[in-house]
Amino acid sequence: MIRITYLTVAIACLAGCEQAPSDVEETAPLASQASAQKQLNESPFGGRSRARLIDARGVRIGEVFAWQGRGGVLIQVRSQGLPPGTHGVHVHAEGDCRDVGVFKASGGHVGGGGPHGFLHPDGTHSGDLPNIYAHDDGRAQADYFSAALSLSDLTDLDGAALIIHAVQDDYQSQPIGGAGVRIACAAFEPGAQ
């Protein structure tokens, strides 16, 4: 099993980046950090949620688990029915998979106001996750740790959805890394902690 951690990817991306000095005082990032810390404090440590992963026909092909950890959320994907190959994975803002086959009801990416992709020079947003690989028999599993998300982001008033795309995310192209259509969806329900 390949364990991919969002935190490791983020650190690797940030390690090679330098930011030019600025004479302008930046207060927005501090406000964002305070807001993120408040959300993490509201998500009970060890709190958890589970969502059923369905394919484009509406057939259950696996499950997605989420646990609140210290400083972020652990997301585990377990699937038995994905097409073989590498697929992009993103967390979307709405916990809605009812429009089976297209999964557009899940909305855009969580935190999608900024650029997409781990390799984008301006950074990534909180809905980005590393790719998942499905074996020839369709089995796939991945563990992601995201310091940019909390369990309350997944189970807020409109929930959230983990979306798997048809092809791999290139981690840079806008708006979704060239990952193609949405082929699987797991909806986290509001308040399910």
C-alpha positions in Angstrom: 0.0 0.0 0.0 1.3 3.4 -0.9 0.6 6.0 1.8 0.4 9.5 0.5 0.3 12.4 2.8 -0.9 15.8 1.8 1.3 17.4 4.4 4.4 15.8 2.9 3.5 17.0 -0.6 2.8 20.5 0.7 6.1 20.7 2.5 8.0 19.4 -0.6 6.2 22.1 -2.7 6.9 24.8 -0.2 10.6 23.8 0.3 11.5 25.0 -3.2 9.5 28.2 -3.1 10.8 31.6 -2.0 8.6 34.6 -1.4 9.8 38.1 -2.3 9.9 40.5 0.7 7.0 42.9 0.9 6.7 46.3 2.6 2.9 45.7 2.9 1.8 44.2 6.2 -0.4 41.2 5.6 -3.2 40.7 8.0 -5.5 38.4 5.9 -3.3 35.3 6.4 -3.3 35.8 10.2 -7.1 36.1 10.1 -7.3 32.9 7.9 -5.0 31.1 10.3 -7.1 32.1 13.3 -10.3 31.0 11.5 -8.6 27.6 10.6 -7.5 27.1 14.2 -11.0 27.9 15.4 -12.4 25.3 13.1 -9.9 22.7 14.3 -10.8 23.5 17.9 -14.5 23.0 17.0 -13.8 19.6 15.5 -13.5 17.1 18.3 -10.2 15.2 18.3 -10.9 11.7 17.2 -14.3 12.7 15.7 -15.1 10.7 12.6 -17.4 10.4 9.6 -17.9 7.9 6.9 -19.3 8.2 3.4 -20.2 5.6 0.8 -18.3 5.9 -2.5 -20.5 5.4 -5.6 -19.6 5.2 -9.2 -21.2 6.9 -12.3 -23.9 4.2 -12.3 -24.8 4.8 -8.6 -23.3 1.5 -7.6 -21.5 1.4 -4.2 -17.8 0.8 -4.9 -16.2 1.6 -1.6 -16.1 3.8 1.4 -14.3 7.0 2.5 -13.5 7.5 6.2 -12.4 10.8 7.9 -11.0 11.3 11.3 -10.1 14.5 13.1 -6.5 14.5 14.2 -4.3 17.1 15.8 -3.8 19.8 13.3 -5.8 18.3 10.4 -8.0 15.5 9.1 -7.0 11.9 8.0 -9.0 10.8 5.0 -8.9 7.1 4.0 -10.3 5.9 0.6 -11.1 2.2 0.1 -12.5 1.2 -3.3 -13.1 -2.0 -5.3 -14.5 -0.7 -8.5 -12.4 2.1 -10.1 -11.1 1.9 -13.6 -7.4 0.9 -13.6 -4.9 3.7 -13.6 -4.3 7.0 -11.8 -7.1 9.3 -10.9 -7.3 12.8 -9.5 -9.0 13.3 -6.1 -10.5 16.4 -4.7 -12.7 17.5 -1.8 -15.8 19.4 -3.1 -17.9 21.9 -1.2 -21.3 20.2 -1.2 -22.1 16.8 0.2 -24.4 15.9 -2.7 -23.9 12.9 -5.0 -27.6 12.7 -6.1 -26.9 13.6 -9.8 -25.4 10.2 -10.4 -23.1 10.1 -13.5 -22.1 13.7 -13.4 -21.7 14.6 -9.7 -21.9 18.3 -10.4 -24.2 18.8 -7.4 -21.1 18.5 -5.3 -20.1 22.0 -6.4 -16.5 23.2 -6.7 -13.5 22.4 -4.6 -13.5 23.2 -0.8 -11.4 26.4 -0.5 -11.4 26.7 -4.3 -11.1 30.5 -4.3 -7.4 30.2 -5.0 -5.3 28.4 -7.6 -5.4 24.6 -8.0 -2.5 22.3 -7.7 0.4 21.3 -5.5 2.8 22.5 -8.2 1.1 25.9 -8.8 3.6 28.7 -8.0 1.0 30.5 -5.9 0.2 27.4 -3.8 -2.8 25.2 -3.6 -6.2 25.3 -2.0 -7.7 23.0 0.7 -9.7 20.8 -1.7 -6.6 19.4 -3.4 -5.5 15.9 -2.6 -2.9 13.7 -4.3 -3.9 11.2 -7.0 -5.1 7.6 -6.2 -3.9 4.6 -8.2 -6.4 1.7 -9.0 -4.9 -1.7 -9.8 -6.0 -3.8 -12.8 -8.8 -5.4 -10.7 -10.1 -1.9 -9.7 -8.9 -2.0 -6.1 -7.6 1.2 -4.8 -6.8 2.6 -1.4 -5.1 5.7 -0.2 -4.6 7.6 3.1 -4.4 11.4 3.0 -3.6 13.7 5.9 -4.6 17.3 5.2 -3.6 20.1 7.6 -5.7 22.4 5.4 -9.0 20.7 6.3 -10.8 19.8 9.5 -13.6 17.3 10.0 -16.0 20.2 10.4 -15.2 21.3 6.9 -16.5 17.9 5.7 -19.6 17.8 7.9 -20.7 21.5 8.0 -24.2 22.6 7.1 -23.9 21.5 3.4 -21.5 18.6 4.0 -18.7 17.9 1.5 -17.9 15.3 -1.1 -14.8 13.4 -2.1 -14.7 13.2 -5.9 -12.6 10.9 -7.9 -11.9 11.9 -11.5 -11.3 9.9 -14.7 -7.6 10.6 -15.1 -4.7 11.9 -13.1 -4.4 15.4 -11.8 -1.2 17.1 -13.1 -1.2 19.3 -10.0 -0.9 22.5 -12.0 -3.4 23.0 -14.8 -6.4 25.2 -13.9 -9.0 24.6 -12.7 -8.8 20.8 -11.9 -5.4 19.7 -13.1 -6.7 18.2 -16.3 -8.3 15.4 -14.2 -11.3 14.9 -16.5 -14.9 14.1 -15.6 -16.1 13.0 -12.2 -16.4 9.2 -12.0 -17.0 8.6 -8.3 -18.5 10.5 -5.4 -18.7 10.0 -1.6 -20.9 12.5 0.2 -20.2 13.4 3.8 -23.5 14.4 5.5 -23.9 17.5 7.6 -23.3 17.0 11.3 -22.1 13.4 10.9 -19.4 13.5 13.6 
